[in-house]
């Protein structure tokens, strides 16, 4: 039987011990080979990643209505300049971190739902499910979009304003024909808070729809709405200077019928008319 002498230990190795050392060296060699392969892959992807079918070459944004698609594309481009795990270039399609981009978009625009994916042709696909704006709310010198729940979910800015402001969206209020409501309570307002109840939003939307579809034909166009939450008074300001008062906590149909009667009686044609009030019972007040 052959015996192997260990010169370091100055003794002969037993066969079992020798086999254990050989197995340990083999495992160590395989780890080195795996690390070498990984390093080679990183090098190949860094050098050869310029190939069009490996790299991110386009950004597709779907569902953008109020949120600027250009802002979303800019966030994708910023992430393409970063590395994943400090070594993997995110410009390579396989290394692009879709979860990180979705988290960044949710932080930037918290009141929308986001889906981020990659296709087989080197494009990042971003799908937005936005809240639907029901009103434009003006409070404390600021303007917001309001959803059906009464939540102030994003700022409104003019189209020519700086697009770099965080969380702002296009001013499509006029294009969407959204009712513009001034908060007469003069209380502070902030994003993410409820300005009015869902019932009040529905009341204002229904009233605006009744005026738009001719259910009630006003002789003067409505300029804006003013709302006092303490008294539930909703005032319609007309271009002729007089207001029409509604109560948002009472049935709309009854008040519209009284307004029709007032118009039939020619009240709206009176000179120096200041207001028509249909809030109280079966009576119509005007001045």
N, C-alpha and C positions, 0 to 999 in steps of 0.2 A: 504494500500500500504506500502510495506517495504521500509525503507529508510536506507541508508548506511552512517555511520558516519566516517569522515576522521579525525583521531586523530591528524595527523600532522598539519592539517589546522584548527582543532577544529571547524568543521562545517559539515553539512550534504551535501553529494554529490547528485547532480541532476542525474536522470537516464541517460540522454544523455551524460553527462560528464563522467559518470562511464563506459558507453559502449565504449567511445573513448579511455579511459585509458586501458581498457581490450584489445582492438584491437591493441593498440600500444605495449602492453606487448607481444601479440601474434606474431607480426611482429618481435620484438626483439628476441623472443625465436626461431623463424624460422631462422633468420640470424645466431644465435649461433649454431643451429643444422647444417646449411649448412657449416659453417666454421669448425665445428667439423668433418663433413663428409670428407671435403677436406683434413684436417690434417690427418685423418685416411687413406685416399687413398695414400697420400704422404708417410706415414709410411709403408703402405703395399707394395707399389712399391719399396721403398728403401730396405725393408727387404726381400720381396719375389721376387725382381727383378732378382735374380740369376737364376730363371727358364729359360731354354733355349728358350722357345717359347715367352718369354717377352723381352729378352735382345738381343742386337746386337752381333751376333756370327761370322759374316763373312763380307768380303768386295769383291765385284766383280767390276773390272775395264775393260771396253770394249772400243775398238777404240784406245788404246794407241799404238803409233808407234814411235814417237820421244820422247814424254814425258815419264818419268820413272813411271811405274805403282806402284813401291814400294814407290815413293814419295807421290803419291795420297793416298795409304793405310796408310802411316805414318800420314798424315794429318787427316784421319778419326780416327785413334787411339788416336791422341791428343785431338780431340773433344770429344771422348768418356769419357775422364777423367774430362770434364767440366760439369757444371750444368746449366740448362736453368732456367732463372728467379731466379737464386741463390739457388733454392731448388730442382728442378726437375733433377734427374740424367739422362744424355744423353745416358748412356749405356742401358737404357730402350728404346725399339723400339718406343714406343708411344711418347716419349719425345725428340727423336733425332731431331735436327734442321737441316733439309736438306737445307733450304735457307741459313743458316749461312755457311754451308760447301761450297755451290756453290759460295757464295761471296768470301770466302777465296781462292778457286781454281782460280776464275777469277782474283783475285789480284796477285796470285803467277804466273799464266800463262795467261796473258791478251790476247794472240793472239790465243786462242782456245775457242770453245763453249762447255759449260758444262751442263749436265743434271744429277741431283741427285735424287734418289728415294729410297724407301724401299719395299722389297717384304714381303710376308706373312710368311717367314721362318727365320726371324731374320738376314737378310743380307742388307747391304747398296749397292745400285747399282749406279755406276758412269759411265756415258757414255761420251766419249770425241769425239768432232769433230775438228780435228786438221787442221791447214793450211797445204797445200801440198807443200813440199820443191821442188823447181825447180833447184836451184843452191846452191853451197857453195861459199860464198863471203869472200875474205880475204882482210882486210883493216886495216890500222893503227895497225898492229900487232895482230889483233883479227880476229876470224873466226865466220861467221854467216850463218844461213840458210836464203834463199831468196824465197819468194813465187812468184806466177805468176804476181803480181802487182809490183814486185821489192822491196817489203818491207822486211827489216831485222827483222824477227819475233822471232828468238831465237838464243842463242849461240850454237856453236858446241864445244863439248869437246871430248877428247879421252875416250874410254871405261874404262880405268883404273883410270880416274880422280875422284876426290872427288864428290860423288853423293849428298852431302849436300848443294852444292852451289845453291843459289836461281835462279830459272828460267832456269837452264841448261838442256839440253837434250842429248840423246845418240848420239854418232858419227856414224851414219849409212851412211855417205856420200859414202864410198867405196862400201858398200853392195848395195846401191841404184844406184851406178854408176852415181852420180850427177856430172856435170861439175864443176870443181874447178876454180874459176875466181879470179885473183889478180887485185885489183884496183890500177892502176898506177897513179892515181891522188894524192895519198898520203894525202887525206883529212881524217878528223876524221869521224868515223862512230859510230852509236849508235842504240840500239834496238828501233824499232818503227818508224824508218825513212826509206825513200825510197832511195835505193842505185842507182837504174837504172830505166828506164821507162819499162812499160810492153812490149813495142815493142822490146826493147833490150833483155829482158828475153826470149821472143819468138824466136828471131833471134839466140841466143846462143843455146837454146834447139833444134831448127830445125837443126842447123849445127851439133851439137853432134849426133842427130839421123841419119843424112845423113852419117856421118862417121861410125856410129855403124852398120847400115844396109847394108853397102857396096855400097851406091849410088856413093861415091867416095872412091876408094881403095888407101889409102896412103901407101907408102912403109915403113913408120916409124910411130910407135904409138905416139899418142898425150899425153904429160905429163901433161900439164895444159894450162890454158887460161890466157891472160893478156888483160885488157881493159883500154883504155884511153878515158874517157867520153868527153874530150875537143875536140878530133879529131875523135871520133867514131871508132878508130882503135881497132880491136880485133885480137890479135896475138895468134896463136896456136904454142906452143913450142913442138917440137918433140924430141924423144929420141936420134936422130942422131945429135941434136944440132942446126938445122936450124929452123926458124920460117916461118909461113904462115900468111900473113896479109889479113884480111877482113875488110870491112867497114860495121858497124852495121846499118847504115842509108841508105843502098842501097839494092836492091833486092838480096836475097841470091842465087836464081837460076842462075842468070847471072854469079855471081862470081864462083859458083861451076863448071859451064861449062868451064870457063877460066882455073880453076885449073885442070880439066881433060885434057885440051889441053896441059898444061904445063907438066903434068905427061907423056902424050903420047910422048912428044918431048924429054923426058928423062932428063929434068932439075933437077929433084930430085936426079938423079944419079951422078950429078957433084960433084967432090971432093971439100972440103972446102966451100960448099954452106952455105950461111948465112941466106938468106930469099928468099921467093917467095911472090910477092905482086900482088894481083888480084883486087885492089881497083879502078883503074883508067881506065874508059872507056873500050875499046876493047883491051887495051895493057896489057901485062904481064911483070912485072919487076922482076928481080932476081939478086942476087949478091953472 
